[in-house]
Amino acid sequence: MGEPVIEVEDIVTRLGGALIHDGVNLRVQRGEVTALIGGSGTGKSVLLKEIIGLLKPQAGTIRLFGEDVWNASESGLMALRRRFGVLFQDGALFSSLNVEQNVALPLMEHTRLPPDECHELARLKIVLSGLPISAGLKMPSELSGGMRKRAALARALALDPELLFLDEPTSGLDPISARAFDRLIRLLSDSLGLTVFLVTHDLDTLLAMVDRIIVLAHGKVLGQGTVEDLRKIDDPWLRDYFSARYSEEHA
Amino acid sequence: MGMADPSLEVVKQAGQNVLRLSGHWTLAHLPSVAVLPSIPVGPLMVDGSDLTGLDPSGAHRLIAMLRQSGIRMENVQTRAMPSKAAQVWALVADRVRLTEGAESARPQGLLYQIGLGTAESWQHFMGVTNFIGRVVTEWLGLFRRPGAFRLKEFTAQMEGVFVYAIPIVFAMIFLLGVVFAYLLGVQAQKFGANIFVVDGVAAAILREISPVIVAILIAGRSGAAMTAQLGTMKVNEEIDALSVLGLSPYVVLVLPRILALLLAMPLLVFVGDVAGLLGGMLVANAQLGIEYSQFWDRLDSVLKMKTLLIGLGKAPVFAVFIGLIACRMGLTVSRDARSVGVNTTSTVVQSIVAVIVLNALFAVAFSDIGI
């Protein structure tokens, strides 16, 4: 324990002339569930893209499992990518494949297991994600929003990653499905020992399942800690963010 | 790897069957083929004291092996597993039974296929009828409210469908004119009937080649673009948004497109006519020694107005079919990326088939009424 899985140091990002990040620093330890929050346009999703190696920052270093993402060799980056899974906001399921084929795809590409076992493992991931097994034969266009998220989670878990990135996991879900999804993530994180890093707006998610919150504002990390820690920070956006819930609970 | 490679052995300890696991039972270390040890059926103790890693894939492999050996999971106990591994084992053992009963889609029988085909054809027919009805109604509605017509969308479509298509249409029909005049010239020379090349080129280009080839070009170029654009708008829920804002997608999107095609197609066919005759003229001069002025005089005396008009008259009919097919396929895209591709392909195929079939019908009809 205590081993850092994600290390972000002095990240500077400019997009179309606008300064998005002005020296962002953060660390995530193994086994932790960490949430990144911040107002619209503070560059949360941009930071997530930089961490998973899709968008290059102008300056700074990002290390995953101690390896520099932006200076890794092609094969090094591929090896790194096998160790983490990403759940995209709208699922990003391949629309020409059914759910089971979507989940089996990374297994077929990246392991030497026979196709039958790949599909069996895909079915295991589908039920681990809380979908009925019959959902495996459905096409992504036939799924509801909540099922789509779960199918995408199953695909993110296909290669048994140590680290899971979630981009707004509960957006577009009704409160009941959202809480069920939170519980599922927490269960998987606890029983599989997953490190989870999520971008979210959902205050209930923060209260229900997150160990530590990192707040992004004005291009920097404004603060981090539990909900209680963050409530002590004097920032107008944070105050607004927590005020509704706080007055409700402490009335 | 060596040390980390997953392995297992079955031993008997104090009258109990024990499955000793060691090494990394994780996806990256799993051998590609499962080795099935002979495990006696009955109660089994799984010993994880030498286990260095276990992930869901590893646990799944082990549990699948046990089940294949006929061992019931109720009879399996674990001991000395690292706590993380024990949790993974418990989760997988608990959930793996839920993966049963999943059957791959079975190919359906002939009767099912015939039924499905019939139902789909009927739905397609009803869909087309409904679509044409909507387009005509909305069109008639425009006469009552001419202000609703989208002039800007129409001109934008005209620019795309007509203006930018001129170079390609000119080049293609010019080349066809060259080839046709050359091949005809080879035959005509044998009979010393060089000058009749003019008659042949004029009739073929104006009546058949230009209208059909232009229609096929436009089906591939503009028809495909319309389906892809409307389809992507459908996926993006933009079509729904238009309806909710009280705008008819037919008035805003479909009619300007069909109208643009209707106007652009005869114009493009005329461009093709000119290009094809020019090509023929060049070859007639180079290959057969027919002077440009000779070609022109002959053209003037043998080319009847009706030949030109037949060619130009077919164009709007082709245009309407291409427009209806392209817009309908665009609006019937379902909400995924694959469907956009399928429908775009379908637009091009349907349009080309329609153009060729219509052209054949025209040929038969014209010869029946003697023109």
Interface residues (C-beta under 8 A of the other chain):
Chain A: R82 S95 S96 E100 T111 R112 L113 P114 E117 E120 L121 R123 L124 K125 I126 V127 L128 P132 I133 S134 G136 L137 M139 P140 S141 L157 L159 D160 D190 S191 L192 G193
Chain B: T26 L27 A28 L30 S32 V33 A34 D55 P56 S57 H60 R61 A64 K84 Q87 V88 A90 L91 V92 R95 V96 L98 T99 E100 G101 A102 S104 A105 S334 R335 D336 A337 R338 S339
